[in-house]
Amino acid sequence: MQRQTSAKRWKHSDKEIKELLGPLLRKHEDVRQFPYLDSVGKTTIGAGFNLTDVGMYPEEIEFCLNFRMSRRLFEARCGFPWFVELSLVRKIVFLDMMYNLGGAKILKFKKMLAALRAGDWGTAADEMLDSKWAEQVGPRAVRLIRMMREDRMVP
């Protein structure tokens, strides 16, 4: 007995189905970048992703995390020429802050950025500590500040 390929077994390939289904779903669903309430009051995002009842699958979370990490890494390399010269741990600290704050808000840390550019890790850590961000994120800031000062990963 000869085995059938999945396309023959299912009659239509996944690719063929998605090429027609994707545009139709985009037309029928509200495609939005930010959360909104759908027609029945469910918190929704993207292309009709119901966060209230379904949430996100682990694979979606992992995909989003990896996408955002790659995006921040690209922004750091392109926007901060001195970034490539940082130690691995200090790159991690900077990227963690960029991930948390977003690319634009990191620019408000002018003294910290100047200290990083100058290789003055103590001042960079002090500027991190002396911020509203440090108050807001608490233990995260404590860990990252210690990592900046000591140039080692902290559990």
C-alpha positions as CSV (number, residue, x, y, z in Angstrom):
1,M,0.0,0.0,0.0
2,Q,1.4,3.3,-1.0
3,R,1.5,6.2,1.5
4,Q,-0.2,9.4,0.5
5,T,1.4,12.7,1.0
6,S,-0.4,15.0,3.4
7,A,-1.5,17.3,0.5
8,K,-3.2,14.3,-1.3
9,R,-4.6,12.9,2.0
10,W,-6.1,16.3,2.9
11,K,-6.8,17.3,-0.7
12,H,-5.5,20.8,-0.2
13,S,-2.1,21.9,1.2
14,D,-1.8,24.1,4.2
15,K,-0.1,26.7,2.0
16,E,-3.0,26.7,-0.4
17,I,-5.6,27.1,2.4
18,K,-3.6,29.8,4.2
19,E,-3.1,31.8,1.0
20,L,-6.9,32.2,0.7
21,L,-7.9,32.1,4.4
22,G,-5.3,34.8,5.5
23,P,-6.7,37.7,3.5
24,L,-10.3,36.7,4.3
25,L,-9.5,36.7,8.1
26,R,-7.8,40.0,7.8
27,K,-10.9,41.4,6.1
28,H,-13.3,40.0,8.8
29,E,-11.2,40.5,11.9
30,D,-10.1,43.8,13.2
31,V,-6.4,43.8,12.7
32,R,-5.0,46.1,15.4
33,Q,-1.7,46.7,17.0
34,F,-3.0,47.5,20.4
35,P,-5.6,45.6,22.6
36,Y,-9.2,46.5,22.1
37,L,-12.7,45.2,23.1
38,D,-14.3,43.2,20.3
39,S,-18.0,43.2,19.5
40,V,-18.9,41.0,22.5
41,G,-16.5,42.8,24.9
42,K,-13.5,40.4,24.8
43,T,-10.0,41.8,25.1
44,T,-8.5,41.2,21.7
45,I,-5.3,42.1,19.8
46,G,-3.8,41.5,16.4
47,A,-6.1,39.7,14.0
48,G,-8.8,38.8,16.4
49,F,-6.7,37.1,19.0
50,N,-9.1,36.6,22.0
51,L,-6.9,37.3,25.1
52,T,-9.8,37.1,27.5
53,D,-10.8,33.4,26.8
54,V,-7.8,32.0,25.0
55,G,-4.8,34.0,26.0
56,M,-1.6,33.1,24.1
57,Y,-0.2,29.7,23.4
58,P,3.3,29.1,24.7
59,E,4.6,29.0,21.1
60,E,3.1,32.4,20.5
61,I,4.8,33.8,23.6
62,E,8.1,32.3,22.6
63,F,7.8,33.7,19.1
64,C,6.9,37.2,20.4
65,L,9.8,37.1,22.9
66,N,12.3,36.1,20.3
67,F,11.0,38.7,17.8
68,R,11.3,41.5,20.4
69,M,14.7,40.4,21.5
70,S,15.9,40.4,17.9
71,R,14.3,43.8,17.3
72,R,16.0,45.4,20.4
73,L,19.4,43.8,19.4
74,F,19.1,45.3,16.0
75,E,18.1,48.7,17.4
76,A,21.1,48.6,19.9
77,R,23.6,47.7,17.2
78,C,22.3,50.4,14.8
79,G,21.5,53.2,17.3
80,F,24.4,52.9,19.7
81,P,27.8,52.4,18.0
82,W,29.5,51.8,21.3
83,F,27.2,48.9,22.1
84,V,29.4,46.4,20.2
85,E,32.3,47.2,22.6
86,L,30.3,46.4,25.8
87,S,31.0,43.1,27.6
88,L,28.4,40.4,27.1
89,V,26.9,41.0,30.5
90,R,26.6,44.7,30.0
91,K,25.0,44.1,26.6
92,I,22.5,41.9,28.3
93,V,21.7,44.7,30.9
94,F,21.3,47.3,28.2
95,L,19.1,45.0,26.1
96,D,17.0,44.1,29.1
97,M,16.3,47.8,29.8
98,M,15.6,48.4,26.1
99,Y,13.1,45.4,26.1
100,N,11.4,46.8,29.2
101,L,11.4,50.5,28.3
102,G,11.2,50.4,24.5
103,G,13.8,51.8,22.1
104,A,12.6,55.4,22.5
105,K,12.4,55.6,26.3
106,I,16.0,54.4,26.7
107,L,17.1,57.7,25.1
108,K,15.8,59.6,28.2
109,F,18.7,58.0,30.2
110,K,21.1,60.6,28.8
111,K,23.7,60.4,31.6
112,M,23.6,56.6,31.7
113,L,24.1,56.5,27.9
114,A,27.0,58.9,28.2
115,A,28.6,56.8,31.0
116,L,28.2,53.6,28.9
117,R,29.8,55.3,26.0
118,A,32.7,56.4,28.2
119,G,33.0,52.9,29.9
120,D,32.2,54.4,33.3
121,W,30.2,51.4,34.7
122,G,29.8,52.9,38.2
123,T,28.2,56.1,36.9
124,A,26.0,54.1,34.5
125,A,24.8,52.0,37.4
126,D,24.2,55.1,39.6
127,E,22.1,56.7,36.8
128,M,20.1,53.5,36.5
129,L,19.4,53.6,40.3
130,D,18.5,57.3,40.2
131,S,15.5,56.9,38.0
132,K,11.7,56.4,38.1
133,W,12.3,53.2,36.1
134,A,14.3,51.7,39.1
135,E,11.4,52.5,41.4
136,Q,8.9,51.0,39.0
137,V,10.6,47.7,38.4
138,G,12.1,47.1,41.8
139,P,14.0,43.8,42.0
140,R,14.7,43.9,38.2
141,A,16.5,47.2,38.6
142,V,18.5,45.9,41.6
143,R,19.6,42.9,39.6
144,L,20.5,44.8,36.5
145,I,22.4,47.5,38.4
146,R,24.4,44.9,40.2
147,M,25.2,43.2,36.9
148,M,26.3,46.5,35.4
149,R,28.6,47.2,38.4
150,E,30.1,43.6,38.7
151,D,30.0,42.6,35.0
152,R,28.6,39.2,35.8
153,M,25.2,37.5,35.6
154,V,23.3,37.7,38.8
155,P,20.5,35.1,39.6
